[in-house]
Amino acid sequence: MRHHIKILVLSAMPEHVHMMVTLPHNITDSEGLQLIKGGSAYLFFKHHPKSRLRLPQGHLWSAGGCATTVGYNEYDTVYNYIANQDTHHAEA
């Protein structure tokens, strides 16, 4: 668990990713997003080196992102929303 970021649930769709994580108190939301995106890109390109040729300027992720705080009362709702992304998108 590098940087003590814990991924609680993750769902990858073809065009986007949702995840719920816990961050240590000394890491801001934007720093956490940067660490997750940077670390995952590093691992992806390490295991798929030729894929860098197909991506514009070698970037795996687009710029930006979104982070919100989830309170205790919303935890189950958000967790289930992320865990069931494939069902949610099939209905749309």
C-alpha positions as CSV (number, residue, x, y, z in Angstrom):
1,M,0.0,0.0,0.0
2,R,2.2,2.7,-1.3
3,H,1.6,6.2,0.2
4,H,-1.0,4.5,2.4
5,I,-3.7,5.0,-0.2
6,K,-6.3,2.2,0.1
7,I,-8.5,1.4,-2.9
8,L,-11.9,0.3,-1.5
9,V,-13.7,-0.4,-4.8
10,L,-12.7,0.2,-8.4
11,S,-14.7,0.0,-11.6
12,A,-13.1,0.6,-15.0
13,M,-15.3,1.3,-18.0
14,P,-14.0,1.8,-21.5
15,E,-14.0,5.6,-21.2
16,H,-13.7,6.3,-17.5
17,V,-12.8,4.9,-14.1
18,H,-14.6,5.2,-10.8
19,M,-13.0,4.3,-7.5
20,M,-13.5,4.9,-3.8
21,V,-10.3,5.3,-1.8
22,T,-9.1,6.3,1.6
23,L,-6.3,8.8,1.8
24,P,-4.1,9.5,4.8
25,H,-4.6,12.9,6.4
26,N,-1.4,14.4,5.0
27,I,-2.4,13.8,1.3
28,T,-4.9,16.2,-0.3
29,D,-7.5,15.0,-2.8
30,S,-5.6,16.4,-5.8
31,E,-2.3,14.9,-4.5
32,G,-4.0,11.5,-4.1
33,L,-5.4,11.7,-7.7
34,Q,-2.0,12.6,-9.0
35,L,-0.4,9.7,-7.2
36,I,-3.0,7.2,-8.4
37,K,-2.9,8.4,-12.0
38,G,0.9,8.6,-12.1
39,G,1.4,5.2,-10.4
40,S,-1.1,3.4,-12.5
41,A,0.3,4.9,-15.7
42,Y,3.8,3.8,-14.7
43,L,2.7,0.3,-14.1
44,F,0.6,0.1,-17.3
45,F,3.5,1.3,-19.5
46,K,5.9,-1.0,-17.6
47,H,3.8,-4.0,-18.5
48,H,2.7,-2.8,-21.9
49,P,5.6,-0.8,-23.4
50,K,4.4,-0.8,-27.0
51,S,1.1,0.9,-26.0
52,R,2.9,4.2,-25.4
53,L,3.3,4.5,-29.2
54,R,-0.5,4.5,-29.6
55,L,-1.2,7.2,-27.1
56,P,-0.9,10.9,-27.9
57,Q,2.3,12.2,-26.3
58,G,2.5,9.1,-24.2
59,H,-0.2,10.1,-21.7
60,L,-2.4,7.3,-20.4
61,W,-4.9,9.6,-18.5
62,S,-6.6,12.8,-19.6
63,A,-6.0,15.9,-17.6
64,G,-8.2,16.6,-14.6
65,G,-10.4,14.4,-12.6
66,C,-13.0,14.6,-9.8
67,A,-12.8,13.9,-6.1
68,T,-15.5,14.2,-3.5
69,T,-15.8,13.3,0.1
70,V,-18.1,10.5,1.0
71,G,-19.7,10.6,4.5
72,Y,-20.6,7.6,6.5
73,N,-24.3,7.8,5.5
74,E,-23.5,7.8,1.8
75,Y,-20.8,5.1,1.9
76,D,-23.0,2.1,0.9
77,T,-24.7,4.1,-1.9
78,V,-21.5,5.2,-3.4
79,Y,-19.8,1.8,-3.0
80,N,-22.7,0.1,-4.7
81,Y,-22.8,2.7,-7.5
82,I,-19.2,2.1,-8.3
83,A,-19.3,-1.7,-7.9
84,N,-22.3,-1.8,-10.3
85,Q,-21.0,0.5,-13.1
86,D,-21.5,-2.1,-15.8
87,T,-25.2,-2.4,-14.9
88,H,-25.7,1.3,-14.6
89,H,-24.2,1.9,-18.1
90,A,-26.1,-0.9,-19.7
91,E,-29.3,0.8,-18.6
92,A,-28.4,4.2,-20.1
